[in-house]
Amino acid sequence: MGAIGEQVLAEELGEVAAKVLHELRYEEAEARSRNQRDELMR
């Protein structure tokens, strides 16, 4: 794989990592929201 191919691969991996982190943050925020709602419902 040439330098250009490696650069493209690195960029794609960076994009995938950013998407995964975004999804994890969303899931964590959703869980916190659910927990707070459940606390208020008690």
N, CA, C and O atoms as CSV, one atom per row, in Angstrom:
chain,resi,resn,atom,element,x,y,z
A,1,MET,N,N,0.870,-1.182,0.000
A,1,MET,CA,C,0.000,0.000,0.000
A,1,MET,C,C,0.906,1.230,0.000
A,1,MET,O,O,1.855,1.313,0.780
A,2,GLY,N,N,0.610,2.161,-0.862
A,2,GLY,CA,C,1.415,3.365,-0.957
A,2,GLY,C,C,1.045,4.371,0.108
A,2,GLY,O,O,0.106,4.170,0.878
A,3,ALA,N,N,1.789,5.448,0.141
A,3,ALA,CA,C,1.556,6.495,1.140
A,3,ALA,C,C,0.156,7.092,1.005
A,3,ALA,O,O,-0.489,7.407,2.006
A,4,ILE,N,N,-0.309,7.245,-0.226
A,4,ILE,CA,C,-1.649,7.816,-0.433
A,4,ILE,C,C,-2.710,6.868,0.117
A,4,ILE,O,O,-3.653,7.306,0.776
A,5,GLY,N,N,-2.561,5.574,-0.151
A,5,GLY,CA,C,-3.499,4.591,0.369
A,5,GLY,C,C,-3.509,4.569,1.885
A,5,GLY,O,O,-4.566,4.453,2.504
A,6,GLU,N,N,-2.331,4.680,2.482
A,6,GLU,CA,C,-2.247,4.700,3.945
A,6,GLU,C,C,-2.918,5.946,4.512
A,6,GLU,O,O,-3.571,5.883,5.554
A,7,GLN,N,N,-2.759,7.069,3.835
A,7,GLN,CA,C,-3.388,8.315,4.290
A,7,GLN,C,C,-4.907,8.203,4.222
A,7,GLN,O,O,-5.605,8.626,5.144
A,8,VAL,N,N,-5.416,7.637,3.140
A,8,VAL,CA,C,-6.865,7.460,2.992
A,8,VAL,C,C,-7.383,6.535,4.086
A,8,VAL,O,O,-8.416,6.808,4.697
A,9,LEU,N,N,-6.669,5.443,4.334
A,9,LEU,CA,C,-7.070,4.505,5.378
A,9,LEU,C,C,-7.079,5.189,6.745
A,9,LEU,O,O,-8.006,4.996,7.530
A,10,ALA,N,N,-6.055,5.980,7.027
A,10,ALA,CA,C,-5.987,6.692,8.306
A,10,ALA,C,C,-7.161,7.656,8.452
A,10,ALA,O,O,-7.743,7.765,9.532
A,11,GLU,N,N,-7.509,8.351,7.383
A,11,GLU,CA,C,-8.646,9.277,7.427
A,11,GLU,C,C,-9.952,8.527,7.674
A,11,GLU,O,O,-10.785,8.968,8.466
A,12,GLU,N,N,-10.129,7.398,6.998
A,12,GLU,CA,C,-11.356,6.613,7.181
A,12,GLU,C,C,-11.450,6.067,8.602
A,12,GLU,O,O,-12.523,6.080,9.205
A,13,LEU,N,N,-10.328,5.589,9.136
A,13,LEU,CA,C,-10.327,5.085,10.511
A,13,LEU,C,C,-10.655,6.200,11.495
A,13,LEU,O,O,-11.367,5.977,12.474
A,14,GLY,N,N,-10.142,7.389,11.241
A,14,GLY,CA,C,-10.448,8.533,12.092
A,14,GLY,C,C,-11.928,8.873,12.065
A,14,GLY,O,O,-12.514,9.192,13.099
A,15,GLU,N,N,-12.533,8.806,10.889
A,15,GLU,CA,C,-13.968,9.087,10.769
A,15,GLU,C,C,-14.794,8.039,11.512
A,15,GLU,O,O,-15.765,8.373,12.190
A,16,VAL,N,N,-14.408,6.780,11.383
A,16,VAL,CA,C,-15.128,5.706,12.073
A,16,VAL,C,C,-15.002,5.885,13.581
A,16,VAL,O,O,-15.985,5.742,14.308
A,17,ALA,N,N,-13.806,6.196,14.051
A,17,ALA,CA,C,-13.602,6.402,15.488
A,17,ALA,C,C,-14.461,7.555,15.994
A,17,ALA,O,O,-15.043,7.462,17.075
A,18,ALA,N,N,-14.546,8.632,15.233
A,18,ALA,CA,C,-15.362,9.780,15.636
A,18,ALA,C,C,-16.838,9.390,15.711
A,18,ALA,O,O,-17.542,9.806,16.631
A,19,LYS,N,N,-17.308,8.596,14.753
A,19,LYS,CA,C,-18.710,8.159,14.766
A,19,LYS,C,C,-18.995,7.282,15.976
A,19,LYS,O,O,-20.032,7.431,16.623
A,20,VAL,N,N,-18.080,6.366,16.285
A,20,VAL,CA,C,-18.271,5.470,17.431
A,20,VAL,C,C,-18.314,6.278,18.719
A,20,VAL,O,O,-19.172,6.040,19.569
A,21,LEU,N,N,-17.400,7.229,18.875
A,21,LEU,CA,C,-17.396,8.059,20.084
A,21,LEU,C,C,-18.689,8.855,20.195
A,21,LEU,O,O,-19.244,8.990,21.285
A,22,HIS,N,N,-19.165,9.377,19.085
A,22,HIS,CA,C,-20.423,10.135,19.087
A,22,HIS,C,C,-21.584,9.247,19.541
A,22,HIS,O,O,-22.412,9.660,20.353
A,23,GLU,N,N,-21.633,8.024,19.008
A,23,GLU,CA,C,-22.706,7.098,19.386
A,23,GLU,C,C,-22.625,6.740,20.862
A,23,GLU,O,O,-23.653,6.657,21.534
A,24,LEU,N,N,-21.411,6.527,21.379
A,24,LEU,CA,C,-21.255,6.195,22.796
A,24,LEU,C,C,-21.717,7.347,23.672
A,24,LEU,O,O,-22.398,7.137,24.676
A,25,ARG,N,N,-21.345,8.569,23.292
A,25,ARG,CA,C,-21.774,9.738,24.070
A,25,ARG,C,C,-23.291,9.864,24.046
A,25,ARG,O,O,-23.903,10.193,25.061
A,26,TYR,N,N,-23.899,9.605,22.892
A,26,TYR,CA,C,-25.358,9.683,22.776
A,26,TYR,C,C,-26.005,8.644,23.686
A,26,TYR,O,O,-26.961,8.948,24.400
A,27,GLU,N,N,-25.483,7.418,23.660
A,27,GLU,CA,C,-26.053,6.356,24.490
A,27,GLU,C,C,-25.899,6.680,25.973
A,27,GLU,O,O,-26.808,6.425,26.762
A,28,GLU,N,N,-24.753,7.240,26.353
A,28,GLU,CA,C,-24.547,7.616,27.755
A,28,GLU,C,C,-25.510,8.728,28.163
A,28,GLU,O,O,-26.079,8.687,29.254
A,29,ALA,N,N,-25.691,9.713,27.300
A,29,ALA,CA,C,-26.611,10.814,27.603
A,29,ALA,C,C,-28.040,10.291,27.696
A,29,ALA,O,O,-28.808,10.723,28.556
A,30,GLU,N,N,-28.390,9.374,26.822
A,30,GLU,CA,C,-29.730,8.793,26.848
A,30,GLU,C,C,-29.945,8.020,28.155
A,30,GLU,O,O,-31.017,8.105,28.755
A,31,ALA,N,N,-28.948,7.280,28.589
A,31,ALA,CA,C,-29.058,6.523,29.840
A,31,ALA,C,C,-29.200,7.469,31.032
A,31,ALA,O,O,-29.998,7.217,31.935
A,32,ARG,N,N,-28.429,8.554,31.035
A,32,ARG,CA,C,-28.546,9.534,32.130
A,32,ARG,C,C,-29.936,10.146,32.142
A,32,ARG,O,O,-30.533,10.331,33.202
A,33,SER,N,N,-30.447,10.458,30.966
A,33,SER,CA,C,-31.783,11.042,30.863
A,33,SER,C,C,-32.836,10.076,31.397
A,33,SER,O,O,-33.733,10.472,32.141
A,34,ARG,N,N,-32.720,8.816,31.017
A,34,ARG,CA,C,-33.662,7.796,31.511
A,34,ARG,C,C,-33.588,7.681,33.030
A,34,ARG,O,O,-34.618,7.612,33.702
A,35,ASN,N,N,-32.370,7.660,33.569
A,35,ASN,CA,C,-32.202,7.544,35.020
A,35,ASN,C,C,-32.816,8.732,35.744
A,35,ASN,O,O,-33.481,8.564,36.766
A,36,GLN,N,N,-32.598,9.928,35.220
A,36,GLN,CA,C,-33.168,11.122,35.848
A,36,GLN,C,C,-34.688,11.091,35.779
A,36,GLN,O,O,-35.363,11.447,36.746
A,37,ARG,N,N,-35.229,10.667,34.642
A,37,ARG,CA,C,-36.679,10.561,34.504
A,37,ARG,C,C,-37.234,9.553,35.509
A,37,ARG,O,O,-38.251,9.801,36.157
A,38,ASP,N,N,-36.556,8.419,35.627
A,38,ASP,CA,C,-37.017,7.387,36.559
A,38,ASP,C,C,-36.983,7.888,37.997
A,38,ASP,O,O,-37.872,7.571,38.787
A,39,GLU,N,N,-35.961,8.667,38.339
A,39,GLU,CA,C,-35.870,9.227,39.691
A,39,GLU,C,C,-37.033,10.182,39.959
A,39,GLU,O,O,-37.588,10.198,41.058
A,40,LEU,N,N,-37.396,10.967,38.961
A,40,LEU,CA,C,-38.497,11.918,39.131
A,40,LEU,C,C,-39.846,11.216,39.232
A,40,LEU,O,O,-40.775,11.740,39.847
A,41,MET,N,N,-39.958,10.032,38.633
A,41,MET,CA,C,-41.222,9.295,38.635
A,41,MET,C,C,-41.478,8.583,39.961
A,41,MET,O,O,-42.602,8.152,40.219
A,42,ARG,N,N,-40.467,8.455,40.794
A,42,ARG,CA,C,-40.632,7.715,42.058
A,42,ARG,C,C,-41.453,8.475,43.049
A,42,ARG,O,O,-41.684,7.994,44.158
